[in-house]
Amino acid sequence: MAELTLTMCVRLSPTRRQADALAALCSTFADCCNDVADYVDSTHTLSQKKINKAIYHQLRETHGLLAQMTQSAIRRVIANYKAIHTRIANLREESKGKKNGKRRKRRKIPAYYSIKPQYAPDGADLLWNRDYSYSTKTGLFSLPVMDGRIKVKAEWASIPDQYRHGRFGTARLIRKRDKWHLLIPVTIPTPDATEHPKTIVGIDLGIRFLATSYDGERTVFYDGKEVKHRRGKYKELRKQLQHRGTRSARKRLKAIGSRENRWMTDINHQVSKALVNQYGKDTLFTLEDLTGIRNTAETVKVQQRYVQVSWAFSQLRSFIEYKAARNGQATIAVDPAYTSQTCPRCGYVSRKNRNKETHTFRCRNCGYRSNDDRIAAMNLRHKGYDLTVMQCDANTLDVAGVQPTIP
């Protein structure tokens, strides 16, 4: 039996006194994290053993946190610094890999320890069965505070039953607009993905169409015109507020960003759900490996750069992958190179096959015509088929059901 880990957002309903106690805990946790960050900034050490030896007892005496929460604060700071260093390393690699061509203003890349994380009093990390626990009988969470423990009601109406009985991990207690939530990673069992798929589906992700799927017989387009139009409106509104520069404008900018992210996340949930639920368990979804798409997108015209760079391709792909895993379906990611330039009928590859302005494809060799996004989905499906044949015994593969055929 396979397993899947998802993050469950549980709304808490603390009393006013309990909310004040949780706020005090988050404030103390943030102060502890900031002290650890100060130490790392001055010593440039990310060894948890060395940090513990140097300042652990001082942190306990200064802030009064429990031993486990003090360790959680240290681990959080180390993880944040490592994330910053990874991002800086990626920027350096991107800078080295730039193609020679038009001269551009060179981007200044910060030094590894030039950026120090700052921690606001709006969250804390809680370890399962040490810092927090949950009773299935009472439906209450037991949470730590500075002077003991409290039991807080939780709202479970929107949480599926299977998640409540999963294996919980280290949670993040957060406060947003005076509302309290627990973000809990929960691991649940899922059906094993099939090794011998009867259906292979190629999925091309894009902007004109959010997704285009091809299963050998049917092509489905998920229109992105309305999404692109609405995001354009958000961009113009954001530009106006940035030009205004007042305190209220900055506050509204933050609210707009959160609203746009929630809306786009909901769209990606809808599209991924529709894609996955129309097929049975014995299905393999072939997706694009979009690693490095940001570098490619940054070479487009300035007018289109916002749309290309900020598009949530990775999120949509991750939604498809976890929803498929939950259903016992398989997913693979393949190199999307030349999938929009290759003829799925004769295999001829040429940039001239594709017309980007009209979004059409016409093979210069055999004359095959179709939509360019559909062509990409077909070629992705072919790549999925080729990988499946390589991994499976020809005698066990139901070739008749999945072998590529061109209508």
Sequence and secondary structure as in RCSB ss.txt:
>XXXX:A:sequence
MAELTLTMCVRLSPTRRQADALAALCSTFADCCNDVADYVDSTHTLSQKKINKAIYHQLRETHGLLAQMTQSAIR
RVIANYKAIHTRIANLREESKGKKNGKRRKRRKIPAYYSIKPQYAPDGADLLWNRDYSYSTKTGLFSLPVMDGRI
KVKAEWASIPDQYRHGRFGTARLIRKRDKWHLLIPVTIPTPDATEHPKTIVGIDLGIRFLATSYDGERTVFYDGK
EVKHRRGKYKELRKQLQHRGTRSARKRLKAIGSRENRWMTDINHQVSKALVNQYGKDTLFTLEDLTGIRNTAETV
KVQQRYVQVSWAFSQLRSFIEYKAARNGQATIAVDPAYTSQTCPRCGYVSRKNRNKETHTFRCRNCGYRSNDDRI
AAMNLRHKGYDLTVMQCDANTLDVAGVQPTIP
>XXXX:A:secstr
 EEEEEEEEEEEE  HHHHHHHHHHHHHHHHHHHHHHHHHHHH    HHHHHHHHHHHHHHHH   HHHHHHHHH
HHHHHHHHHHHHHHHHHHHHHT  SSS         TTS      SSEEEE BTTTBEE TTT EEEEEETTEEE
EEEEE TTS HHHHTSEE  EEEEEETTEEEEEEEEEEEE    SS SEEEEEEE SSEEEEEE SS EEEEE H
HHHHHHHHHHHHHHHHHHH  HHHHHHHHHHHHHHHHHHHHHHHHHHHHHHHTS SSEEEEEE  TTHHHHHTTS
 HHHHHHHHH  HHHHHHHHHHHHHHTT EEEEE  TTTTTB TTT  B GGGEETTTTEEE TTT  EEEHHHH
HHHHHHHHHHHHHHHHS TTTS HHHHS    
